[in-house]
Amino acid sequence: RKDGTQFANSLDKILQLNASVSMYMFEGGTNFAFWNGANAGGSNYSPQPTSYDYDAPLTEAGDPTDKFNLIRNIIKKYESVPPNIPPATHKTAYGKIEMKEYANLFDNQGIFVRTETNKQPLTFEEMEQNFGFMLYTTKNNIFLFPSSTLVLSELHDRASVYWNGQYQGVLMRQGQVSGNLSLSINTSSSAKSALLILVENMGRVNYGSYINDQKGIINGVFLNGKLIEDWQSASIPLNNTE
């Protein structure tokens, strides 16, 4: 964020030299749906929010700010400007909205756009999926311990873990660009053991050395140090709102 008066003074000095100016950003913006992104400065992964204003002269709603007026007054010294400024848009408070309906993901497999079986979990790219979620499922009966350590090697980006339909916890690629993430889970023995991992693409890195940012589980799943094989990968892009 830049102080409006300081910004306007700098702009004035530039225009005195008859130089060109590019302002980023001039109006706040929104990334709609799953058009997300991420930064990776140094070794940190930081997904970007889908709503931002960057302290811009015009807000995300297109409303003028004090900074806008300061900039306008400087430009008026060198060029003509429209005489009138459009008023701010009308805002309405809609109050509290209670969500009364929901759908269980595991009971609505019709939303899966594509499913594939493979020795290892397939990435979003291998499933030709850009955004959204991927559900990884294995029913390999090798789980013998009441509790186990689950390791996801190169998780990109956020995983909700379920054992026989019971939520076990969440792992998230936060504060590190790459590496392994682990979680202790309850793997009580069962004749129909099922491990489900729902992975969300939180945003691809936009620039720099990490720009080749694949999504999903990149280098496999380990349980008590053993590589788990035989997975179903189910694509949930959520790009159909009907």
C-alpha positions as CSV (number, residue, x, y, z in Angstrom):
1,R,0.0,0.0,0.0
2,K,1.2,3.5,-0.9
3,D,0.2,6.7,0.8
4,G,-2.1,8.6,-1.6
5,T,-0.3,12.0,-1.2
6,Q,3.1,10.4,-1.6
7,F,1.9,8.6,-4.8
8,A,0.4,11.8,-6.2
9,N,3.6,13.8,-5.5
10,S,5.7,11.1,-7.3
11,L,3.2,11.1,-10.2
12,D,3.5,14.9,-10.5
13,K,7.3,14.7,-10.7
14,I,7.1,12.1,-13.5
15,L,4.6,14.1,-15.5
16,Q,6.7,17.2,-15.2
17,L,9.3,15.3,-17.3
18,N,6.6,14.5,-19.9
19,A,7.2,10.8,-19.2
20,S,4.7,7.9,-19.5
21,V,3.1,6.3,-16.5
22,S,1.6,2.8,-16.1
23,M,-0.4,2.2,-12.9
24,Y,-0.8,-1.3,-11.6
25,M,-3.4,-1.8,-10.5
26,F,-5.8,1.0,-11.1
27,E,-8.9,-0.9,-10.2
28,G,-9.3,-3.8,-7.8
29,G,-10.3,-7.1,-9.3
30,T,-11.8,-10.5,-8.8
31,N,-10.7,-14.0,-10.1
32,F,-14.0,-15.7,-10.7
33,A,-14.7,-19.4,-10.1
34,F,-11.5,-21.4,-9.8
35,W,-9.2,-19.0,-11.7
36,N,-6.8,-18.8,-8.8
37,G,-3.1,-18.3,-8.6
38,A,-0.2,-18.3,-6.1
39,N,3.1,-16.7,-5.2
40,A,6.2,-18.6,-4.3
41,G,8.7,-16.0,-3.1
42,G,11.8,-17.8,-1.8
43,S,10.7,-21.2,-0.5
44,N,7.1,-20.2,0.5
45,Y,3.9,-21.2,-1.3
46,S,1.2,-18.6,-0.8
47,P,-2.1,-19.0,-2.7
48,Q,-3.8,-15.8,-3.7
49,P,-7.3,-14.8,-2.7
50,T,-9.8,-14.4,-5.4
51,S,-10.8,-10.9,-4.3
52,Y,-8.2,-8.1,-4.0
53,D,-7.9,-4.4,-4.4
54,Y,-4.2,-3.7,-4.0
55,D,-5.2,-0.3,-2.5
56,A,-6.1,0.7,-6.0
57,P,-7.5,4.2,-6.9
58,L,-10.7,2.5,-7.9
59,T,-12.1,-0.2,-5.6
60,E,-13.2,-3.7,-6.7
61,A,-16.7,-2.3,-7.1
62,G,-15.4,0.5,-9.3
63,D,-15.9,3.2,-6.7
64,P,-13.5,6.2,-6.6
65,T,-11.3,6.6,-3.5
66,D,-9.4,9.6,-2.0
67,K,-6.3,8.3,-3.9
68,F,-8.3,8.5,-7.1
69,N,-9.1,12.2,-6.5
70,L,-5.5,13.0,-5.7
71,I,-4.3,11.4,-8.9
72,R,-7.1,13.1,-10.9
73,N,-6.0,16.5,-9.5
74,I,-2.4,15.9,-10.6
75,I,-3.4,14.8,-14.1
76,K,-5.6,17.9,-14.4
77,K,-2.4,20.0,-14.3
78,Y,-1.2,18.5,-17.5
79,E,-4.2,17.1,-19.4
80,S,-8.0,17.7,-19.6
81,V,-10.1,15.3,-17.7
82,P,-13.9,14.5,-17.8
83,P,-15.8,17.1,-15.7
84,N,-17.8,14.7,-13.7
85,I,-16.9,11.6,-11.6
86,P,-19.4,8.7,-11.7
87,P,-20.9,8.2,-8.2
88,A,-20.1,5.1,-6.2
89,T,-22.4,2.1,-6.8
90,H,-25.2,1.5,-4.4
91,K,-24.5,-1.1,-1.7
92,T,-27.0,-3.3,0.1
93,A,-26.6,-5.4,3.2
94,Y,-28.4,-8.8,2.7
95,G,-28.1,-9.9,6.3
96,K,-27.4,-13.4,7.5
97,I,-28.0,-16.2,5.0
98,E,-28.5,-19.7,6.4
99,M,-27.4,-22.6,4.2
100,K,-30.1,-25.4,4.6
101,E,-29.1,-27.8,1.9
102,Y,-26.0,-29.8,1.2
103,A,-24.8,-32.8,-0.7
104,N,-22.5,-35.6,0.5
105,L,-19.6,-35.8,-2.0
106,F,-19.3,-39.6,-1.5
107,D,-23.0,-40.1,-2.3
108,N,-22.8,-38.1,-5.5
109,Q,-20.3,-39.7,-7.7
110,G,-22.2,-38.5,-10.7
111,I,-20.3,-35.3,-10.5
112,F,-17.0,-37.1,-11.4
113,V,-16.1,-36.0,-14.9
114,R,-13.6,-38.7,-15.4
115,T,-12.1,-41.7,-13.4
116,E,-8.9,-43.6,-14.0
117,T,-7.2,-46.4,-12.2
118,N,-3.4,-46.5,-12.0
119,K,-0.6,-47.8,-9.7
120,Q,-0.1,-44.3,-8.5
121,P,-2.4,-41.3,-8.1
122,L,-2.6,-39.3,-11.3
123,T,-1.9,-35.6,-11.3
124,F,-4.5,-33.0,-12.4
125,E,-2.4,-32.6,-15.6
126,E,-2.5,-36.3,-16.3
127,M,-6.3,-36.2,-15.9
128,E,-6.4,-33.1,-18.2
129,Q,-8.0,-31.0,-15.4
130,N,-7.2,-27.4,-14.8
131,F,-8.9,-26.4,-11.5
132,G,-11.1,-27.8,-8.8
133,F,-10.6,-31.1,-6.9
134,M,-9.4,-34.6,-7.4
135,L,-10.6,-37.6,-5.3
136,Y,-8.0,-40.4,-4.8
137,T,-9.3,-43.7,-3.5
138,T,-7.6,-47.0,-2.7
139,K,-9.0,-50.1,-1.1
140,N,-5.8,-52.0,-0.9
141,N,-6.1,-54.2,2.2
142,I,-2.6,-53.7,3.8
143,F,-3.6,-51.6,6.8
144,L,-2.9,-53.6,9.9
145,F,-2.3,-51.1,12.7
146,P,-4.9,-49.2,14.9
147,S,-3.1,-46.0,14.0
148,S,-0.7,-45.2,11.2
149,T,1.4,-42.4,9.8
150,L,0.3,-41.2,6.4
151,V,2.8,-39.3,4.2
152,L,1.9,-37.5,1.0
153,S,5.0,-36.9,-1.1
154,E,4.8,-33.5,-2.8
155,L,1.1,-32.6,-2.1
156,H,-0.1,-29.8,-4.3
157,D,-2.0,-28.2,-2.5
158,R,-4.6,-29.2,0.2
159,A,-5.8,-32.7,1.1
160,S,-8.7,-33.8,3.3
161,V,-8.1,-37.4,4.4
162,Y,-10.8,-40.0,5.1
163,W,-10.6,-43.6,6.4
164,N,-13.6,-45.7,5.7
165,G,-15.6,-42.5,5.3
166,Q,-14.4,-41.0,8.6
167,Y,-12.7,-37.7,8.4
168,Q,-9.1,-37.9,9.7
169,G,-7.6,-34.5,9.2
170,V,-6.2,-32.1,6.6
171,L,-2.8,-31.5,5.1
172,M,-1.9,-28.3,3.3
173,R,1.1,-27.1,1.3
174,Q,1.5,-23.9,3.3
175,G,4.8,-22.1,4.0
176,Q,6.8,-24.4,1.8
177,V,6.9,-24.9,-2.0
178,S,7.8,-28.6,-1.9
179,G,8.3,-31.5,0.5
180,N,6.5,-34.3,2.3
181,L,3.5,-33.8,4.6
182,S,2.5,-36.3,7.3
183,L,-0.6,-37.1,9.3
184,S,-1.5,-39.6,12.0
185,I,-4.7,-41.4,11.1
186,N,-6.9,-44.1,12.7
187,T,-6.5,-47.2,10.5
188,S,-8.3,-49.8,12.6
189,S,-8.4,-53.1,10.7
190,S,-11.4,-53.6,8.5
191,A,-12.4,-56.1,5.8
192,K,-13.4,-53.2,3.6
193,S,-10.6,-50.7,4.3
194,A,-10.8,-47.6,2.1
195,L,-8.5,-44.6,2.1
196,L,-9.8,-41.5,0.4
197,I,-7.9,-38.3,-0.2
198,L,-9.6,-35.2,-1.6
199,V,-7.1,-32.8,-3.0
200,E,-7.8,-29.2,-3.9
201,N,-5.9,-27.1,-6.4
202,M,-5.4,-23.8,-4.4
203,G,-3.7,-22.0,-7.2
204,R,-0.7,-22.5,-9.6
205,V,2.4,-20.5,-9.0
206,N,2.4,-17.6,-11.5
207,Y,6.1,-16.9,-12.0
208,G,9.7,-17.8,-11.2
209,S,11.5,-21.1,-10.8
210,Y,8.4,-22.9,-9.5
211,I,6.1,-22.0,-12.4
212,N,5.9,-25.7,-13.5
213,D,3.4,-26.3,-10.7
214,Q,1.7,-29.6,-11.1
215,K,-1.4,-30.3,-9.0
216,G,-2.4,-33.4,-7.1
217,I,-0.3,-35.9,-5.2
218,I,2.9,-35.8,-7.2
219,N,5.2,-38.5,-5.8
220,G,3.0,-41.0,-4.1
221,V,1.3,-41.9,-0.8
222,F,3.1,-43.8,2.0
223,L,1.5,-45.5,5.0
224,N,3.9,-46.5,7.8
225,G,6.8,-46.1,5.3
226,K,5.3,-48.4,2.7
227,L,4.3,-47.0,-0.8
228,I,0.6,-47.5,-1.4
229,E,-0.4,-48.7,-4.9
230,D,-3.6,-49.2,-6.9
231,W,-5.5,-46.0,-6.9
232,Q,-8.6,-44.6,-8.5
233,S,-8.3,-40.9,-9.5
234,A,-11.7,-39.1,-9.9
235,S,-11.8,-35.7,-11.6
236,I,-14.1,-33.0,-9.9
237,P,-13.5,-29.7,-11.8
238,L,-16.8,-28.2,-10.6
239,N,-17.0,-26.2,-13.9
240,N,-20.6,-27.1,-14.5
241,T,-23.0,-25.1,-12.3
242,E,-26.2,-26.7,-13.5
